[in-house]
């Protein structure tokens, strides 16, 4: 689970657009659901991913990294508040 979270952080930070960030997060969740992971564990993953993104050291010169992290955290917070299947509306 930790390795999955670390991989997703790198992918999210380097994503090339808002839809890409949303797809990355949703695909990670869908893969866990397809693998039989229970909702509580998925929610824990979402919360830890959110915390890891909050603590991520952003390259000061990269507006893309900052925007991707902000958006990812909004999407994750939406899932925390409204359930793991909640969709984010842009």
C-alpha positions in Angstrom: 0.0 0.0 0.0 2.8 2.4 0.8 4.5 1.7 -2.5 1.3 2.3 -4.3 0.8 5.7 -2.5 4.4 6.8 -3.3 4.0 5.8 -7.0 0.7 7.8 -7.2 2.3 10.9 -5.7 5.0 11.0 -8.3 2.4 10.4 -11.1 0.0 13.0 -9.8 2.7 15.6 -9.3 3.9 15.1 -12.9 0.5 14.8 -14.5 -0.2 16.9 -17.5 -3.6 18.3 -16.7 -6.6 18.3 -14.4 -8.4 15.4 -16.1 -5.2 13.3 -15.9 -5.0 13.9 -12.1 -8.6 12.8 -11.7 -8.1 9.7 -13.8 -5.0 8.7 -11.9 -6.9 8.9 -8.6 -10.0 7.1 -9.9 -7.9 4.4 -11.5 -6.1 3.7 -8.3 -9.4 3.4 -6.4 -11.0 1.2 -9.1 -7.9 -1.1 -9.1 -8.2 -1.5 -5.4 -11.9 -2.2 -5.6 -11.3 -4.7 -8.4 -8.7 -6.4 -6.2 -11.2 -6.9 -3.5 -9.9 -4.2 -1.1 -12.6 -3.2 1.4 -13.9 0.4 1.5 -12.4 1.2 4.8 -8.9 0.4 3.5 -9.5 2.4 0.4 -10.6 5.4 2.5 -7.5 5.0 4.6 -5.4 5.1 1.4 -7.2 8.2 0.2 -6.6 9.9 3.5 -2.9 9.0 3.6 -2.5 10.0 0.0 -4.0 13.4 0.8 -1.7 13.9 3.8 1.3 12.9 1.7 0.4 15.4 -1.0 0.0 18.1 1.6 3.5 17.3 2.9 5.1 17.0 -0.6 8.0 19.3 -1.1 7.0 21.3 -4.3 9.6 22.6 -6.7 9.3 26.4 -6.2 9.5 26.9 -9.9 6.9 24.5 -10.9 3.4 25.9 -11.2 2.2 22.6 -12.7 3.2 20.6 -9.6 1.4 23.1 -7.4 -1.8 23.0 -9.5 -1.7 19.2 -9.7 -1.4 18.9 -5.9 -4.1 21.4 -5.2 -6.5 19.7 -7.6 -5.6 16.2 -6.3 -6.3 17.3 -2.7 -9.6 18.8 -3.7 -10.6 15.5 -5.4 -9.5 13.5 -2.5 -11.3 15.7 0.0 -14.4 15.3 -2.1 -14.1 11.5 -1.8 -13.4 11.7 1.9 -16.5 13.8 2.5 -18.9 12.2 -0.1 -17.6 8.6 -0.4 -15.0 6.9 -2.5 -17.3 6.8 -5.6 -18.0 10.6 -5.5 -17.1 12.4 -8.7 -15.4 15.7 -8.8 -17.0 18.4 -10.9 -14.6 20.9 -12.4 
